[in-house]
Amino acid sequence: MWNLYQQAKNWSQRPSLIFGLDERCQYLCYCFDEAVLLFGKWVDKYLDMKEQKGKNRGKPLYKLEHILDDNFKEGQRSRSLRGLLALMGPAAGMAR
């Protein structure tokens, strides 16, 4: 859906036309276009978020692959052990 949103935006075409939906089904086309738009705007919102302080100030807060991941949650940026430890503290450390 992200690719369809990008194509529609770059080509100034409705997603339903790019996807090949029958134009006679106006309400279906409207709903499809609206769904693609809402999803695209939602992704854009997270792509536009930048670090506010520190040495990474101004750098993107999220990467596209993280946003498009099924398990994406706002505020969750890293799945590394270091990121987990930063979120959970020593309780998330290695088992002995």
Secondary structure, DSSP 8 states (H G I E B T S, - for coil): -HHHHHHHHHHT--HHHHHT--TT-HHHHHHHHHHHHHHHHHHHHHHT-B--SSTTTTSBSS-HHHHTSTT--TT----SHHHHHHHHGGGGS---
